[in-house]
Amino acid sequence: MTKAALWLVTPFLFLALAGCSPIQRFHGYAPDDTQLAEIEVGRDTRATVAEKVGRPGMSGVMEGSAWYYVQSDWVEQGWRAPVEVNREVVAISFDGADRVSNIERFGLQDGEVVPLSRRVTSTGPTGLTMLRQLLSNLGQFNPAQMLGRR
């Protein structure tokens, strides 16, 4: 009887353990240091950078400012929300003549949460609970006002 129960439970045990194993996801692309070493500051242009490391997924807000290569590594484990474990941002800046003026690499530790858009709805009075609001009105109640007398 115990052997039969063990044979029945074993597949479910393996499925449960497989469901808890971490899942890694990789998003984006950032050139590594060997690829960036091929780019010469002051000499290479947008066209040559595109040939050497490819075009980025994002560019600067203003035309001619910079190219941004972003790579993020995420780990998702079980029912928990995914956690970003690594982020690299490579910024290649260009001058007015479209030549490379600067190359910078930023990591997750350099990042800062910046809200790009925020819509806040008022949650009502702060600091007062519903019960406190009701009880605070009891002292202001005058039965004579309800009857039309002053």
C-alpha positions in Angstrom: 0.0 0.0 0.0 2.8 2.5 0.9 4.6 1.8 -2.4 1.5 2.4 -4.4 0.9 5.7 -2.5 4.5 6.7 -3.1 4.2 6.1 -6.9 1.0 8.2 -6.9 2.4 11.1 -4.9 5.9 11.3 -6.6 4.8 12.9 -9.9 2.8 15.6 -8.0 5.8 16.3 -5.8 8.0 16.8 -8.8 5.4 19.2 -10.4 5.2 21.2 -7.2 9.0 21.5 -7.0 9.2 22.5 -10.7 6.6 25.2 -10.2 8.9 26.8 -7.5 12.0 26.9 -9.6 13.1 30.5 -10.6 12.4 31.6 -14.2 14.9 34.1 -15.7 13.9 36.6 -18.3 16.2 38.8 -20.3 15.0 42.0 -22.1 16.7 44.4 -24.3 20.3 44.7 -25.5 23.3 46.7 -24.3 26.7 46.4 -26.1 29.5 44.9 -24.0 32.9 46.6 -23.3 34.6 44.9 -26.2 32.0 46.3 -28.7 32.2 49.8 -27.1 36.0 49.7 -27.4 35.6 49.8 -31.2 33.9 53.2 -31.0 36.2 56.2 -31.0 35.0 59.3 -29.3 35.2 62.3 -31.6 35.7 60.2 -34.7 32.7 57.8 -35.1 29.3 59.0 -36.3 25.8 57.7 -35.9 26.2 55.7 -39.1 29.4 54.0 -37.9 28.0 53.3 -34.4 25.0 51.7 -36.0 27.4 49.4 -38.1 29.5 48.5 -35.1 27.0 47.9 -32.3 23.6 48.3 -34.0 20.8 50.8 -33.5 19.3 51.2 -30.1 15.7 50.6 -29.0 15.5 54.1 -27.6 16.9 57.5 -28.5 17.0 60.8 -26.8 14.0 63.1 -26.5 15.6 65.8 -28.7 16.9 64.8 -32.1 20.7 64.5 -32.1 21.1 64.1 -28.3 21.9 60.5 -27.5 21.2 56.8 -28.1 20.3 54.6 -25.2 20.8 50.8 -25.1 18.9 49.2 -22.2 19.2 45.6 -21.0 17.3 44.2 -18.0 17.5 40.8 -16.3 14.5 39.6 -14.3 13.9 36.6 -12.0 10.4 35.3 -11.4 9.9 32.7 -8.7 6.5 31.0 -8.1 3.6 33.4 -7.4 5.9 36.3 -6.4 6.2 39.4 -8.6 9.2 39.5 -10.9 12.3 41.1 -9.5 14.8 43.0 -11.6 18.3 41.6 -10.7 20.4 43.5 -13.2 20.0 46.5 -15.5 22.6 48.1 -17.8 22.0 51.3 -19.7 24.6 52.4 -22.2 24.3 56.1 -23.3 26.1 57.2 -26.4 26.0 61.0 -26.8 26.5 62.9 -30.1 27.6 66.5 -30.7 26.1 68.9 -33.3 28.1 67.3 -36.1 26.7 63.8 -35.3 30.0 62.6 -33.9 30.3 60.6 -30.7 31.0 62.9 -27.8 30.6 60.6 -24.8 30.0 56.9 -23.9 28.6 56.1 -20.5 27.4 52.9 -18.8 25.0 52.8 -15.9 23.9 49.9 -13.7 21.0 49.1 -11.5 22.7 50.7 -8.5 22.9 54.0 -10.5 19.2 54.0 -11.2 16.5 56.0 -9.5 12.7 55.6 -9.8 11.3 58.5 -11.7 7.6 58.7 -12.2 7.0 59.7 -15.8 3.3 60.2 -15.4 1.3 60.3 -12.2 -2.4 60.7 -11.6 -3.4 61.0 -8.0 -7.0 60.9 -6.8 -7.8 62.3 -3.4 -8.8 59.7 -0.9 -10.9 62.1 1.1 -10.1 63.7 4.5 -6.9 62.5 5.9 -6.2 61.8 9.6 -9.9 61.2 10.4 -11.5 57.8 10.4 -15.2 57.4 9.5 -16.1 56.7 13.2 -14.2 59.8 14.4 -16.0 61.9 11.8 -19.5 60.6 12.9 -18.7 61.1 16.6 -17.3 64.7 16.0 -20.7 65.7 14.6 -22.6 64.6 17.7 -21.5 67.6 19.7 -22.6 70.0 16.9 -26.1 68.5 16.7 -28.9 70.8 18.0 -32.4 69.2 18.1 -34.0 72.7 18.1 -32.7 73.3 14.6 -34.5 70.2 13.4 -37.8 71.5 14.7 -37.3 75.0 13.2 -36.7 76.7 16.6 -33.6 78.6 17.5 
